[in-house]
Amino acid sequence: MVKVEDLVLPGVAALHPYEPGKPIEEVERELGIHAAVKLASNENPLGPSPKALEAVTRALPELNRYPDGGAWALRHKIAAHHRVGPDQVFVASGSVEVLNLLAFLFLRPGLNAVFPEHCFAIYPLATAAAGGEGRAVAVRDGFYFDLDRVAEAIDANTRIVFLDNPNNPTGTIFRRAEWERFLARVPEHVVVVADEAYFEFVRDPDYPDSLRYHDGRRLIVTMRTFSKIFGLAGLRVGYAISSAAIVTLLNKVRQPFNVTSLGQIAAIAGMDDAEHVRRTLEVNARGIDYLEAEFRRLGLAFVPTHANFILVDVGDGQAMFEKLMRAGVVVRPMGGYNFPRHVRISVGTESENRRLIEALEKLI
């Protein structure tokens, strides 16, 4: 009998599926606990923007209608915000849709994508699914990306370089001088994907906003999301900004009605909620300062973060994940990212952060 795995690309058959964090309801049901705290998926602990909730509530009676397939209002809102043309904006079902479509467009057997080790897990998955070769480049001490090494890994068959800044799961960033030196070395046939899902949380003044480098001389795709700072992860809305030519190609291969009406409406309203963004940034900054101080006190090594999560060395990530889960705190073990000693901890509210530290203190 034929094996179905033999009917697909070898790189796809060899993949391990992306494993999302456990739903909080499943954890509570499995362990018989209540009021568990979820600090596993880098979500906004304050919830969605109140303005987004109001807009969604008003739109509920219209759910019998299909969404705007071209996301006209949201595209124009994003374009005005970033001072680009609407034809440079592609709206997607989360930024992951953009990654998959870019791989579909630019990769095939014989071509490759370059990305650093310990980067976002979807880059190698999307590359393999398109039949391309994934080239993972070693990082520097402290898990910082080495863009000089990334540039050296590019060859005539490279079509995409994936870079997330800040990086998930390390929370590290690369800075302006290194970024500019890298761009100067990138050949004109390579698409540079700047995945900036967490850029709003960065406090470092030397952080390079990739949108400032869209000068027409390079193939750059800047990706952003409404899942993190706007608290709309459940609605799956992301977007890319690039040249009109690349956006046209993305629109040729996307599915019709790829972004729901509620997602579009919530994103538009969320962009106007400056107070929610301000409060989110304030809670995140205080949370990082508190957690990093507590990890030092507890003798736990961690990677200083520029995002809304922290990668922490707990000796055995899977074992600590299971112990914390029984204590009602859900974090993310990082063995799948080649960090078997680590867990990734999302920054929560003040009470959630304190509950995490209390549980860690007992367990270590």
C-alpha positions in Angstrom: 0.0 0.0 0.0 1.3 3.4 -0.9 2.5 5.7 1.9 0.8 9.0 1.7 4.1 10.7 2.9 5.7 9.5 -0.3 3.3 11.6 -2.4 4.5 15.0 -1.0 7.7 16.9 -1.1 10.4 15.1 1.1 11.0 18.4 3.0 7.3 18.5 3.9 7.1 14.9 5.0 10.1 15.5 7.4 8.5 18.5 9.1 7.3 18.6 12.7 4.0 20.5 12.9 4.0 23.9 14.7 2.9 23.3 18.3 0.8 26.1 19.7 0.6 26.8 23.5 -2.1 24.8 25.3 -5.5 26.5 25.7 -6.0 27.6 29.3 -9.3 25.7 29.4 -7.6 22.4 28.5 -5.0 22.9 31.1 -7.6 23.5 33.8 -9.7 20.5 32.7 -6.7 18.1 32.5 -5.3 19.1 35.9 -8.5 19.9 37.7 -7.4 23.4 38.6 -9.1 26.8 38.3 -8.1 30.4 37.6 -4.9 29.3 35.8 -2.7 32.1 34.4 -1.6 31.8 30.8 1.8 33.3 30.1 2.7 31.2 27.1 1.7 32.9 23.9 2.9 36.5 24.1 -0.7 37.9 24.2 -1.7 41.3 25.5 -2.6 40.8 29.2 -5.0 43.8 29.1 -7.2 42.2 26.4 -8.4 43.8 23.3 -8.8 47.5 22.8 -12.1 48.7 24.3 -12.7 50.7 21.1 -12.2 47.5 19.1 -14.7 45.6 21.3 -17.3 48.3 20.8 -16.9 48.3 17.0 -17.1 44.6 16.9 -20.3 44.5 19.0 -21.9 47.0 16.6 -21.0 44.9 13.6 -22.3 41.6 14.9 -25.8 41.9 13.2 -24.0 42.1 9.8 -22.3 38.7 10.0 -24.4 37.3 7.2 -22.4 39.5 4.8 -19.0 38.6 3.4 -16.1 40.9 4.4 -14.6 43.4 2.1 -12.3 41.2 0.1 -9.9 44.0 -0.6 -9.9 45.4 3.0 -10.2 48.9 1.5 -10.9 50.8 4.7 -8.2 49.0 6.7 -5.6 49.3 3.9 -6.2 53.0 3.6 -6.0 53.4 7.4 -2.7 51.6 7.5 -1.4 53.5 4.5 -2.2 56.9 6.1 -0.7 55.9 9.4 2.6 54.9 7.7 2.5 57.5 5.0 2.7 55.0 2.2 0.4 54.4 -0.8 -2.6 52.0 -0.3 -1.2 49.9 -3.1 1.8 49.2 -0.9 -0.3 47.6 1.9 -1.3 43.9 2.0 -3.7 42.9 4.7 -3.6 39.3 5.8 -5.0 36.7 8.2 -2.2 37.3 10.6 1.4 37.9 9.6 1.9 34.1 9.2 -0.3 34.2 6.0 2.2 36.7 4.6 5.1 34.4 5.3 3.5 31.4 3.7 2.5 33.4 0.6 6.0 34.9 0.2 7.5 31.4 0.4 4.9 30.2 -2.2 5.7 33.1 -4.5 9.5 33.1 -4.4 10.7 29.6 -3.4 10.7 26.3 -5.2 13.1 23.3 -5.3 16.6 24.5 -6.1 16.1 27.9 -4.4 16.7 28.7 -0.8 15.8 31.0 2.1 18.2 32.2 4.7 17.4 32.9 8.3 19.2 32.8 11.7 19.1 30.0 14.1 16.5 30.2 16.9 14.3 32.4 14.8 10.5 32.3 14.5 9.5 28.6 13.8 7.3 29.4 10.8 10.3 30.5 8.6 11.7 26.9 8.1 8.1 25.5 7.9 7.1 27.9 5.1 10.3 27.3 3.3 10.0 23.6 3.3 6.3 23.6 2.4 7.3 25.6 -0.8 10.0 23.1 -1.7 12.9 25.4 -0.9 16.0 24.8 1.1 16.2 26.5 4.5 19.7 27.8 5.5 19.9 28.4 9.2 22.8 30.7 10.2 24.6 30.5 13.5 23.9 33.3 16.1 26.4 35.2 18.2 26.9 34.8 22.0 23.8 35.9 23.8 21.6 34.5 21.0 22.0 37.7 19.0 21.6 37.5 15.2 24.8 37.9 13.2 23.7 39.7 10.1 27.2 39.6 8.6 27.0 35.8 8.7 23.5 36.0 7.2 24.8 38.1 4.3 27.6 35.6 3.7 25.1 32.7 3.5 23.3 34.4 0.5 24.1 33.0 -2.9 22.7 33.1 -6.5 19.9 30.7 -5.5 18.7 32.7 -2.4 15.4 34.4 -2.9 14.3 35.3 0.7 16.0 36.3 3.9 13.7 36.1 6.9 14.6 38.3 9.9 12.4 38.9 12.9 13.3 42.0 15.0 12.7 41.6 17.9 13.2 37.9 17.6 10.8 35.4 18.9 11.7 33.5 21.1 14.8 35.3 22.4 13.5 38.9 22.5 16.8 40.1 21.1 17.2 42.8 18.4 19.8 43.8 15.8 20.6 47.5 15.7 20.8 50.2 13.0 24.5 50.0 12.0 24.4 46.2 11.6 21.2 46.4 9.6 22.5 49.1 7.2 25.7 47.1 6.7 23.6 44.0 5.9 21.4 45.8 3.4 24.4 47.1 1.6 25.5 43.5 0.9 22.1 42.1 -0.1 21.9 41.3 -3.9 19.0 42.8 -5.8 17.4 39.4 -6.4 16.8 38.7 -2.7 13.6 39.7 -0.8 14.4 40.8 2.7 11.5 40.1 5.0 11.6 42.3 8.1 9.1 40.6 10.6 8.4 43.3 13.2 5.5 41.8 15.1 6.9 43.2 18.4 8.4 46.4 17.3 6.1 48.6 19.4 7.6 47.2 22.6 11.2 48.2 21.8 12.7 50.9 24.0 16.2 51.0 22.4 16.7 54.2 20.4 19.1 52.4 18.0 16.4 50.0 16.8 16.1 50.2 13.0 12.5 50.7 11.7 12.6 48.8 8.4 9.9 51.1 6.9 12.5 53.8 6.7 14.6 51.8 4.2 11.9 51.3 1.5 13.8 53.4 -1.0 12.9 51.5 -4.2 16.4 50.1 -4.5 15.8 47.0 -2.3 13.1 44.3 -2.2 12.0 44.8 1.4 8.8 43.4 3.0 7.9 44.9 6.4 5.5 42.8 8.4 3.4 44.0 11.3 0.5 42.5 13.3 -2.6 43.5 15.3 -2.2 40.4 17.5 0.2 41.8 20.1 0.0 45.4 21.2 -3.6 45.8 20.0 -4.7 42.5 21.7 -6.5 41.1 18.7 -4.8 37.7 18.4 -8.1 35.9 18.2 -9.1 37.8 15.1 -6.0 37.1 13.1 -5.1 40.4 11.4 -1.7 41.3 10.1 -0.3 43.2 7.3 2.8 43.8 5.1 4.2 46.9 3.5 6.3 46.6 0.4 6.5 47.7 -3.2 3.3 47.8 -5.2 4.7 45.1 -7.4 5.2 42.7 -4.5 1.8 43.5 -3.0 0.2 42.8 -6.4 1.8 39.4 -6.5 0.6 38.7 -2.9 -2.9 39.6 -3.9 -2.7 37.2 -6.9 -2.2 34.2 -4.7 -4.1 35.0 -1.5 -7.5 33.4 -0.8 -10.6 35.6 -1.4 -12.0 37.1 1.8 -8.9 36.2 3.7 -9.5 38.7 6.6 -12.8 38.6 8.4 -15.1 41.5 8.6 -14.8 41.6 12.4 -11.0 41.5 12.1 -11.0 44.5 9.8 -13.4 46.5 11.9 -11.5 45.7 15.1 -8.2 46.7 13.6 -9.4 50.0 12.3 -10.9 50.9 15.7 -7.8 49.6 17.6 -5.5 51.9 15.6 -7.5 54.9 17.1 -7.2 53.6 20.7 -4.0 55.4 21.7 -4.9 55.0 25.4 -5.0 51.2 25.2 -1.6 51.2 23.4 -0.1 53.5 26.1 -1.4 51.3 28.9 -0.1 48.2 27.2 3.4 49.6 26.8 3.4 50.8 30.4 2.3 47.5 31.8 4.8 45.7 29.7 7.7 47.9 30.7 6.9 47.6 34.4 6.5 43.9 34.0 9.8 43.4 32.3 11.6 45.4 35.0 10.0 43.4 37.7 10.5 40.0 36.2 14.1 40.6 35.2 14.9 41.8 38.8 13.1 38.7 40.3 15.0 36.3 37.9 18.3 37.9 39.1 17.2 37.4 42.7 16.3 33.8 42.1 19.6 33.1 40.3 17.9 32.4 36.9 19.7 33.3 33.8 17.6 35.0 31.1 18.0 36.8 27.8 17.4 40.6 28.2 14.3 41.3 26.2 13.0 44.0 23.8 9.6 42.4 23.4 6.7 41.3 25.6 8.2 38.0 26.7 11.4 36.7 28.3 13.5 33.6 27.6 14.6 32.1 30.9 17.1 29.3 31.6 15.4 27.0 34.2 17.7 23.9 33.7 15.0 21.7 32.2 12.4 23.6 30.3 9.9 20.7 29.8 10.1 19.7 33.5 9.6 23.2 34.7 6.7 23.8 32.2 4.9 20.8 33.7 5.6 21.8 37.3 4.4 25.4 36.7 1.3 24.1 34.9 0.3 22.0 37.9 0.8 25.2 40.0 -1.7 27.0 37.7 0.8 29.0 35.6 1.2 28.1 31.9 4.5 29.1 30.2 6.0 27.8 26.9 8.8 25.2 26.9 11.4 25.9 24.2 12.8 22.5 23.3 11.3 22.9 19.8 13.4 26.0 19.3 16.6 24.1 20.4 16.4 25.6 23.9 15.8 22.5 26.0 16.9 24.4 29.2 14.6 27.3 28.7 11.0 28.4 29.0 9.5 31.5 27.3 7.4 33.6 29.7 5.0 36.2 28.4 4.8 39.4 30.5 1.4 39.5 32.3 -0.4 41.9 34.5 1.2 42.7 37.9 -0.8 40.0 39.7 0.0 37.4 37.0 3.7 38.2 37.2 3.7 37.9 41.0 1.9 34.6 40.8 4.5 33.3 38.4 7.4 34.4 40.7 5.7 32.8 43.7 5.4 29.5 41.9 9.0 29.6 40.6 10.3 30.4 44.1 8.7 27.3 45.5 9.8 25.1 42.6 13.4 26.0 42.5 
